[in-house]
Amino acid sequence: MVLGYLGPEGSYSHTAARQYARDGILIGMKNFKQIITAVEEGTIEEGILPIENSTEGAVTQVMDHLMATSNSKINGELILHVRHNLLSAGENVEELRYVLSHPQALEQCREFFENHYPHIQLTSCESTSYACKIAREKGLGYGAIANNLAAKNHGLKILHKDIQDNVNNQTRFVVIGRENAAATGMDKTSIAFSFHEDFPGSLYRVLKEFAEEKINLTRIESRPAKTELGKYVFYVDFEGHQEDAKSKIVLNNIENITNKLKIFGSYPMGRVY
């Protein structure tokens, strides 16, 4: 298997990729869109993407990019415990003026810096491992938020361990490919839908379909439809495979009462690492 991830090597996406495809060929890529495009075009077999975090919620870039796919399907997932460290080429945290990381990592550690090092300016970049590369090149005065592997790969020292604001910090990753995953009996399905026009009870009508078939929802989010204010796309994950009898009934009914229904895919429920 050839699996694309948000690189460079040492990122949390790289850690998730190693867990998901231990014997696979892993290819680090620059951004989420590049990963999705490579899967869409068949350049790589699969790609792994962070989609939500227990502290900061949805990874909105990934959600928006997935909405535009036509060939890709979500066919796997895993959940990764995320432990952030403060890294630097130097040994004195008081020398730091800038700390770099992926925007999600920065937000997951914001209280730590506000409480302990308010003088440090937090600066976003493309990935946690790329932040380490910059910190190494810039030297004293620059630090990074990343994991132990990234520290080792870039020759950085760990100044503080476990700086995440939430001790139960977890990130859920989804895997996309061009093939549907077969039903296992322990599955999850991801969909998105929007309405022709807003009216009282429109969302309730959709949720009622799941309730009547006793299908449990595991996630519900909304994102702007990017057409006009007040128009939204709703993202839902539910227990079950799209080929299950009850799921077919619900999906058919939802399609009849929505403007657009997109089924991202069905896949086995992921393990926690």
N, C-alpha and C positions, 0 to 999 in steps of 0.2 A: 504493500500500500504506500502511495505517495500522499503525504498529509501536509498541507500548508498551515502555518501558524504565524501570529504576529511576532516578528523577531525584533532584534537578533537573538541568538541563543542565550538562554538564561532568563528570559521573560517568564511571567506566570503562564502565558499561553504555551511557551515551550515546555514548562513543567507538565501542564495538562496534556499536551500532545504526547509526551513521553509515557504518561500513564495510559493514555488511550490506545496508542499504537507502539507498543514496546519494540516490535520488530520492524516497524515501518520506516520508510525514508522520509525524514522530516525536513521541510523547506521553510526557512524563515522569510517572511514577506514584510513589506514596508507598512501596509495599512490594511484595514478590514476590507475595503472595496477591492483591493488587489487580490485578496484571497478568494472572495466571492466570484470575481470575474474569471479567475483561473479555473474554478470549479465549473462555472457556467459554460466556459469554452472547452472544457475537457483537458486543459493543460495539466491539471493535477486531479487525482481521484477524489480526494476529500479535503475539507478545510475545517479547522476548529476555531470557534469564535466565542468570546465571553458575551453573555446576553443579559445577565443580571447579577447583582451583588447584594448580600444581606444587609449591608450598611447603606449603600448609595443607590440601590434600586437598579432600574433598567439601564443597559448600555444602549443609549438611543441611536447612536450611529449604526450599530449592527441591526437594530430593529428596522430602521429606515431602509438600509441597503437590502435586507432580506425581502422587504415588501416589493422590491423591483425585480426579483429573480423570476426566471421562467423555466429553467432546466434543473435548478438545484432543489433538493429536498432535505429537510432535517431528518437524519437517520440515526442519531445517537446523542448522548449527553453524558456529562460527568460533573461532579461538584468537587471543588478544590478548596481546602482550608488555606486561607491566604494569611501569611505572617510577614509583615513588613519590617525591614531593618533600615536604620539610617547609616549610610555608607559614605566614606570619604577616603581620599588618598592621604590625608593628614590624620593626626591623632587627637586633635583638640577641637571639640564641637564649637567652642566659642569663636574659632576662626572662620566658621562658615557664614557666608552672606547669602548664598543662593543654594537651594535644594531643588533638584529636578526629578520629575517622574511623569508617568502617564496621568492624565487628569483624574481618573478614577482612584488611583493610589494616593494622589495628593488629598483628595476629599476624604478618603478613609483615614487619614492621619492628621487632619487639620487641627483638631482639638489638642493633640499632643504638642504641636508647634506653638499654638496660641498660649498654652499653659506654661511651656518650658523655654521656648526659644522664639519669642515674638519678633525678634530682630531679623530673623531669617526670611528671605523672600522666596515663596514657593513658585516654581516655574514649570509649566507643562511642556512635555515633549511627546514623541510618538510612542514610546514604550519604556518600561522600567529598565530593560537592559540597555537601551540606547542612552538613557539618562546616565547609566554607569560609565558608558564610553565617554560622554561629554565631561563628566566629573573627573575622570582620569586624565583626560587631555588638558582640562583647565587647571587642575591642581588645587592648591590651597585656596580656600574660600568657596569651593564648590562641593556639594554633596549630592547624593541620590537616595531615593527610596526604592528598595528592591529586595530580592531574596538572597539566601546564602550562596546559591549557585552563581548568581550574577556577581556577587562580591568576589568569589573565587576566580571567576573567568576574567575579571577586569583588574584583579590585583588591588582591590579596595579593602579598607579596614571597616569592621563593624563597630560603630560608635555607640549605637543603641539597638537592642533587640526588641522585637514585638512592640512596635510603636503604633500599631493600628488602634483606633479609638474603640472598636468593638472586638472583644476577645473571641467572639464567635464569628469572626469575619469569614465569609464564604463567597466564592464566585461560582456561578453555574455556567458551564460551557456547553454549547451545542456543536454537533458535527454535521456538516452538510456534504452531500454527495449527489450523484445523478441517479442513484437507485433507491427504490423504496425499501424500508426495513420490514421484514416479515413479522407477523404477530408472534408474541411470546407468552401472552397471558398476563404480563406485568408491563404494560405499555402506557405511553403518554402521547397525546396528539396536540399539535400547535396550529392554531388558525388565527386569521384576522378578518374583520368585517367592518363595513360602513353602511350607512343608511342613505336612502334617497333624500329624505327630509327629516329634520328633528320633529318629534311630536311626543307628548307625554306617554310614557310607558314603552317607548321603542326598545330601549335596552332591556327592560323587564321582559318583553316578549321573547327575546333570545335566551335570557337566563332561565326563563320558565321552561323552555324546552329541555334544558339539562336537568332541571329539578324533577320534571315529570318522569324522566327516564332514570332518575336516581344516579346520575353521572356526576362525580365530584370534580369541581374546578380546582386546579392547583395554582393558577395565576390569572390575573386580569389586569390589563394596563390600557391606557389610552394615549394616543399620540396625535398631534395636529395633522389633519389631512393635507395641509400645505396648499389649500385652495382658497379658503377664506376663514376669517375668525369664526369660531363656533362649530367648525366641521372637524370631526375626529374619526380616527381609525381605532378600533378596539382589538386588542390582542388577548387571546384566551388560550390557556393550556388546560387540558382535561385528561382525566384518567381513562384509558382505553385506547384501542386501535381504531383507525378510521374504517377498517373492514369489519369491525364488530357489528352485530345486528342493531344494537341500541344506538351506536354511534352513527350508523347510516341513516337511521330515522331522524336523529337530531340534525345532522348536517343537511339532509334534504329539506327539512322544515326551515332551517335557518336561511338556506339559499333562497327560499321563496319569500322571505320577509326582509331581506337586506338588499342593498344596492350592489354590493360586491362581497363575495366570500372567497378567501384565499386559504387553502390548506397547505401549510408549510411541510407537513409530514407527520408520520407516526414512528415511534422509536421506543426501544426498551428504556425503562426508567434507569437513570444513571446511578453509579456507586459514588460514595463520598470518599475522597482521598485526603 
